[in-house]
Amino acid sequence: MKGHIQQRSKGSWTIWVDLGRDPETGKRKQQTFTVRGNKKDAERELRTILTRIEGGILVKPVKLTVGEYLEQWLRDYVATNTAPTTADGYSDIVRAHLIPELGRLPLNALQPSHIQAYYARMLVSGRLDGKGGLSAQTVKHHHRILYEALKYAVKHGILIRNIAEAVDPPRPDTKEMVTLELDNVHIFLDAAHDTHYYVLFYTALYTGLRRSELLGLRWRDVDLDLATLSVVQTLHHVPKKGYIFRETKTKRSRRLVDLSPSLALLLREHRANQELEKKLLGRLFMSDDLVFCYPGGTPLPPNSVTKAFRRLAKSVGISGIRLHDLRHTHATLMLRQGVHPKVVSERLGHSSVAITLDTYSHVLPGIQAAAARRFDEGLQKTREEASAEIS
């Protein structure tokens, strides 16, 4: 396989690749690519192209704009390989920000400088309401989406390399995790006791399940005799599409979670109440019924659950905390109580214990200090027992 480069103009190079003879016509086939940069950049691209072609990947020139490609990526990949809420989030960012700003550029002409300038603009004036810029965390999310889209293009031979790899996204400030203190846990649950959401919030605190996992839970996923529940599906509400059930995102997300005795008793009582409600409505109680739903069996709207949590927290003077922070509270309290991080990781459905340790690193210093004290106390006790035996 042969190839060479030729300068077209300052900062622009043409790569010529010899693909051999056409078996039908006998004519030699060549393919050209345009690269912007210096001579070393062009030579590096030539080596990359030759390596890919030798590996069986023929990069065919395509006349797509960035906007046309991103729409294709949303349709062909995002819609079928991500959760409904994730797909909606990707679509909103792509269509509201990425396409208006970068969409007219030819895909194969997209450069790191274009993307870097885009991030800078978003930080200054990226808000759709015209009231300033987006946060560094939000722009970093834009970077992740664009990176994944271009990665897909490389994988399918549409692009030679992922330009986003050469771009530095903004670094958001690290925010301190917000969790409920132990006293506030009791205050919050007491306030929730007479509401429709009490059992749901209690379960969230005592299991660490995500909102979508709680709302997708069915009674056949709960074993009250063994005091366990299985997380196997999630529930999402997508505008114009309604409620969508989906299998859990990863194998780790599909998990068995042990219930505390108090939660097992509460769920048993909740089930009995639900069976009675169904009977009064003239309906049969089914194992496929949702654990958390309206009396008639209709799923709870996720946003309504979140709003109910906010109102309840605000009513007892707890501010700055989200429904998802009940999950963080569960993990933090377990770690502080000396539960092994591996166990906490399995309960949360993290892909690895490293994610758990990284997410809850703020808890570790206290755990280490307590462990050091216990180590010291254990050795001291052993020493005293040994001295007593000698004397």
C-alpha distance (Angstrom), angle and dihedral (degrees) to the residues before:
residue distance angle dihedral
M1 . . .
K2 3.78 . .
G3 3.76 135.5 .
H4 3.78 143.1 159.8
I5 3.79 140.6 -170.2
Q6 3.77 131.0 -125.7
Q7 3.79 128.0 -170.5
R8 3.80 113.8 -122.5
S9 3.78 99.1 -179.8
K10 3.77 138.8 -31.3
G11 3.80 107.6 -42.9
S12 3.82 93.7 0.2
W13 3.80 126.9 100.3
T14 3.80 136.9 178.2
I15 3.78 119.1 -141.3
W16 3.81 115.9 -152.5
V17 3.81 117.9 -160.7
D18 3.79 123.6 -171.3
L19 3.82 109.6 -141.5
G20 3.80 95.9 -176.1
R21 3.78 127.4 -117.0
D22 3.75 124.9 -31.5
P23 3.86 105.4 -113.2
E24 3.81 91.3 -141.6
T25 3.81 102.6 43.6
G26 3.80 100.3 22.2
K27 3.80 89.9 -133.9
R28 3.78 121.4 134.5
K29 3.81 114.5 -106.0
Q30 3.77 124.2 -144.3
Q31 3.76 133.4 -178.3
T32 3.79 127.1 -160.6
F33 3.79 132.5 -155.0
T34 3.78 131.0 -172.8
V35 3.79 118.7 -134.7
R36 3.80 128.0 -175.3
G37 3.78 120.2 -150.2
N38 3.79 135.9 53.6
K39 3.80 129.7 -38.3
K40 3.82 92.9 -89.4
D41 3.80 90.0 54.6
A42 3.80 90.1 52.5
E43 3.82 92.7 47.5
R44 3.80 90.7 49.7
E45 3.81 91.1 50.7
L46 3.81 90.1 49.3
R47 3.81 91.1 54.0
T48 3.82 90.3 47.7
I49 3.81 92.5 50.3
L50 3.80 93.6 48.1
T51 3.81 90.9 48.6
R52 3.81 92.0 50.5
I53 3.79 93.7 47.1
E54 3.81 91.4 48.7
G55 3.81 87.2 51.6
G56 3.80 90.2 56.7
I57 3.81 98.5 -98.5
L58 3.79 112.9 123.5
V59 3.79 110.8 -164.9
K60 3.78 105.6 -145.2
P61 3.78 118.7 -160.9
V62 3.78 111.4 -111.2
K63 3.78 127.6 -169.3
L64 3.77 98.4 -141.9
T65 3.76 127.7 139.3
V66 3.79 118.7 -137.6
G67 3.79 88.7 -108.2
E68 3.80 94.3 51.4
Y69 3.78 91.4 48.0
L70 3.81 94.3 48.2
E71 3.81 90.7 51.9
Q72 3.80 88.6 50.2
W73 3.81 90.8 49.2
L74 3.81 92.0 50.5
R75 3.79 90.7 50.7
D76 3.80 100.5 41.1
Y77 3.79 102.7 35.0
V78 3.80 115.5 10.6
A79 3.81 96.6 47.7
T80 3.81 92.7 54.1
N81 3.81 103.7 31.9
T82 3.80 106.1 42.8
A83 3.79 136.2 59.9
P84 3.83 114.7 -89.0
T85 3.80 93.8 -110.5
T86 3.81 90.6 47.4
A87 3.80 91.0 49.9
D88 3.80 90.5 50.4
G89 3.79 91.0 49.6
Y90 3.81 91.9 49.7
S91 3.81 91.5 47.7
D92 3.80 92.6 50.6
I93 3.82 93.1 52.1
V94 3.80 94.7 42.2
R95 3.81 94.8 48.7
A96 3.78 99.0 36.4
H97 3.81 98.9 42.1
L98 3.81 119.5 3.9
I99 3.80 98.8 47.2
P100 3.83 96.8 43.6
E101 3.81 90.6 49.3
L102 3.81 103.7 35.2
G103 3.79 105.2 10.6
R104 3.81 99.0 100.3
L105 3.81 94.0 57.2
P106 3.83 117.4 99.4
L107 3.78 106.3 -106.9
N108 3.79 94.1 -127.2
A109 3.82 90.0 50.1
L110 3.80 95.3 55.4
Q111 3.80 109.5 122.6
P112 3.83 134.8 -170.1
S113 3.80 88.8 -111.9
H114 3.82 90.7 60.2
I115 3.80 91.6 52.6
Q116 3.81 94.6 42.8
A117 3.81 90.4 51.7
Y118 3.80 89.4 48.3
Y119 3.81 91.4 55.6
A120 3.79 90.6 49.2
R121 3.83 91.3 52.1
M122 3.80 92.3 48.0
L123 3.80 91.6 53.3
V124 3.81 90.7 53.0
S125 3.81 104.6 35.3
G126 3.79 109.9 -1.6
R127 3.80 99.9 121.7
L128 3.78 113.2 110.6
D129 3.81 91.6 -139.9
G130 3.80 90.0 59.3
K131 3.80 93.5 -118.8
G132 3.78 100.0 124.9
G133 3.77 138.1 -71.2
L134 3.78 137.1 -30.6
S135 3.79 122.4 -105.1
A136 3.78 120.3 -95.3
Q137 3.81 88.5 -114.6
T138 3.81 91.7 55.7
V139 3.81 93.1 47.5
K140 3.79 89.3 48.9
H141 3.80 87.1 55.5
H142 3.82 88.6 53.4
H143 3.81 86.9 53.7
R144 3.81 92.4 52.7
I145 3.81 91.3 51.4
L146 3.80 94.1 48.0
Y147 3.81 90.8 44.9
E148 3.82 91.7 53.3
A149 3.80 92.0 46.5
L150 3.82 92.9 51.9
K151 3.80 91.2 43.0
Y152 3.80 87.9 57.9
A153 3.81 89.6 50.5
V154 3.80 91.1 53.7
K155 3.79 91.9 47.0
H156 3.80 90.8 55.0
G157 3.77 95.4 44.7
I158 3.81 96.1 -109.1
L159 3.80 92.8 118.3
I160 3.78 132.6 27.9
R161 3.80 96.3 -138.6
N162 3.78 141.1 0.8
I163 3.80 105.1 -100.5
A164 3.82 90.9 -166.7
E165 3.82 89.1 70.2
A166 3.80 88.5 71.5
V167 3.81 93.5 53.3
D168 3.80 126.2 89.4
P169 3.81 111.8 -141.1
P170 3.81 118.2 -149.6
R171 3.78 117.3 -86.0
P172 3.79 111.5 -123.5
D173 3.77 120.2 -145.6
T174 3.78 113.1 -100.7
K175 3.79 109.0 -107.5
E176 3.75 120.6 -148.2
M177 3.79 112.0 -115.4
V178 3.80 114.6 -110.9
T179 3.81 118.4 -140.2
L180 3.78 136.4 162.7
E181 3.77 115.7 -98.9
L182 3.80 115.3 -129.2
D183 3.82 93.6 -102.8
N184 3.80 91.3 50.1
V185 3.81 90.9 50.7
H186 3.82 89.8 63.2
I187 3.81 92.5 42.0
F188 3.79 91.5 51.4
L189 3.81 95.1 46.5
D190 3.81 91.7 47.3
A191 3.81 89.5 53.3
A192 3.82 91.0 47.6
H193 3.81 94.6 47.5
D194 3.81 97.7 97.8
T195 3.80 96.5 39.0
H196 3.80 129.5 96.7
Y197 3.81 89.4 -114.3
Y198 3.81 99.5 54.1
V199 3.81 97.6 104.4
L200 3.82 91.6 43.8
F201 3.82 93.6 51.9
Y202 3.80 91.0 43.6
T203 3.81 90.3 52.1
A204 3.80 91.4 47.7
L205 3.81 91.0 53.7
Y206 3.79 94.9 44.7
T207 3.83 98.1 44.4
G208 3.81 108.1 25.9
L209 3.82 91.8 -131.2
R210 3.80 118.8 162.1
R211 3.80 119.4 -112.8
S212 3.81 92.8 -107.3
E213 3.81 90.5 49.6
L214 3.80 92.7 50.7
L215 3.80 93.2 48.8
G216 3.82 92.2 47.0
L217 3.82 93.8 51.1
R218 3.82 115.5 119.4
W219 3.78 127.8 -164.9
R220 3.79 90.6 -113.9
D221 3.80 86.7 62.0
V222 3.80 90.9 58.7
D223 3.83 123.0 76.9
L224 3.78 106.2 -167.5
D225 3.82 93.2 179.7
L226 3.81 92.8 57.3
A227 3.83 91.6 32.2
T228 3.82 95.3 -127.0
L229 3.77 137.9 119.9
S230 3.80 129.4 -157.9
V231 3.79 121.0 -138.4
V232 3.81 104.3 -147.9
Q233 3.80 106.6 139.0
T234 3.78 143.5 23.2
L235 3.79 133.6 -145.0
H236 3.80 123.7 -136.8
H237 3.78 133.2 176.0
V238 3.79 114.5 -142.7
P239 3.82 120.0 -171.5
K240 3.82 112.5 -109.0
K241 3.82 90.1 7.0
G242 3.79 102.0 63.3
Y243 3.80 125.8 -151.2
I244 3.78 117.9 -4.3
F245 3.81 125.6 -169.1
R246 3.77 115.6 -154.5
E247 3.78 135.7 178.6
T248 3.78 114.3 -106.9
K249 3.80 114.1 -79.1
T250 3.82 99.2 -116.3
K251 3.80 139.7 13.3
R252 3.81 89.2 -105.5
S253 3.80 90.5 54.1
R254 3.81 88.4 57.4
R255 3.79 98.6 77.2
L256 3.78 149.1 140.6
V257 3.81 115.8 -113.4
D258 3.81 122.9 -164.7
L259 3.80 116.3 -134.6
S260 3.78 125.3 -136.1
P261 3.82 114.5 -119.9
S262 3.81 92.1 -108.9
L263 3.80 92.7 51.7
A264 3.81 92.5 46.7
L265 3.81 89.8 53.6
L266 3.80 92.1 46.2
L267 3.81 92.1 50.8
R268 3.80 91.0 48.0
E269 3.81 89.2 54.7
H270 3.82 90.5 44.6
R271 3.79 90.7 53.1
A272 3.80 92.2 50.5
N273 3.81 90.1 51.5
Q274 3.78 91.0 48.8
E275 3.81 92.0 50.0
L276 3.81 89.3 52.3
E277 3.81 92.3 48.9
K278 3.80 90.7 51.5
K279 3.79 91.0 48.8
L280 3.81 91.8 51.6
L281 3.81 88.9 50.7
G282 3.80 90.5 50.8
R283 3.80 93.7 -112.6
L284 3.78 132.3 125.6
F285 3.78 120.3 -116.7
M286 3.81 108.8 -120.1
S287 3.80 131.4 -165.0
D288 3.81 88.7 -127.1
D289 3.80 91.1 59.6
L290 3.79 115.1 117.9
V291 3.79 117.0 -105.8
F292 3.81 91.4 -139.4
C293 3.79 114.5 39.3
Y294 3.78 144.4 107.9
P295 3.84 117.0 -70.7
G296 3.80 91.6 -96.5
G297 3.81 91.5 53.4
T298 3.81 97.8 -102.3
P299 3.83 112.4 145.8
L300 3.78 118.6 -105.4
P301 3.83 112.7 -108.9
P302 3.83 106.5 -113.6
N303 3.80 93.1 -137.4
S304 3.80 91.3 51.9
V305 3.81 90.1 54.8
T306 3.80 91.0 50.4
K307 3.82 92.5 48.4
A308 3.81 91.2 48.4
F309 3.80 89.6 52.8
R310 3.80 92.1 50.9
R311 3.80 92.7 49.6
L312 3.78 92.1 48.1
A313 3.81 94.5 47.5
K314 3.78 91.0 47.7
S315 3.80 91.7 49.6
V316 3.82 91.0 61.5
G317 3.79 95.5 42.2
I318 3.82 98.1 -101.0
S319 3.80 109.1 137.0
G320 3.78 136.4 175.1
I321 3.79 95.3 31.9
R322 3.80 129.1 117.8
L323 3.78 132.7 -153.6
H324 3.82 88.3 -109.1
D325 3.81 88.3 58.5
L326 3.82 88.8 71.8
R327 3.81 84.5 70.6
H328 3.80 90.1 51.9
T329 3.80 89.9 46.5
H330 3.80 91.4 53.6
A331 3.80 92.4 51.3
T332 3.80 94.8 43.4
L333 3.81 94.4 50.3
M334 3.82 92.0 47.6
L335 3.80 92.3 51.0
R336 3.80 91.5 47.9
Q337 3.79 89.1 51.6
G338 3.80 89.6 58.0
V339 3.81 99.5 -102.5
H340 3.81 110.2 156.3
P341 3.84 112.5 -102.2
K342 3.82 89.8 -127.1
V343 3.80 90.2 61.1
V344 3.81 91.6 47.3
S345 3.81 89.9 48.7
E346 3.81 91.3 53.3
R347 3.81 92.4 48.4
L348 3.80 91.5 51.4
G349 3.80 94.0 45.2
H350 3.81 94.9 -123.6
S351 3.80 115.7 167.9
S352 3.81 90.4 -125.4
V353 3.79 140.0 3.3
A354 3.82 87.2 -115.5
I355 3.80 89.3 70.3
T356 3.81 90.3 51.9
L357 3.79 92.5 48.9
D358 3.79 91.6 47.6
T359 3.82 94.5 46.2
Y360 3.79 94.3 47.7
S361 3.80 99.4 33.9
H362 3.82 88.8 126.0
V363 3.81 88.6 69.4
L364 3.81 96.1 50.6
P365 3.84 99.5 76.8
G366 3.80 90.2 59.3
I367 3.79 91.2 46.0
Q368 3.80 91.4 50.2
A369 3.79 92.1 48.7
A370 3.80 91.3 51.7
A371 3.81 90.7 46.7
A372 3.81 90.7 51.0
R373 3.81 90.4 52.1
R374 3.80 91.8 48.9
F375 3.81 90.3 49.0
D376 3.79 91.0 51.3
E377 3.81 92.3 45.9
G378 3.80 91.4 48.5
L379 3.81 93.7 52.5
Q380 3.80 91.7 44.5
K381 3.80 91.0 51.6
T382 3.82 91.0 49.2
R383 3.79 90.5 49.4
E384 3.81 92.3 50.1
E385 3.81 91.6 48.5
A386 3.81 90.6 50.0
S387 3.83 91.3 49.4
A388 3.79 90.9 49.5
E389 3.81 91.5 52.7
I390 3.83 91.6 50.9
S391 3.78 93.1 49.1
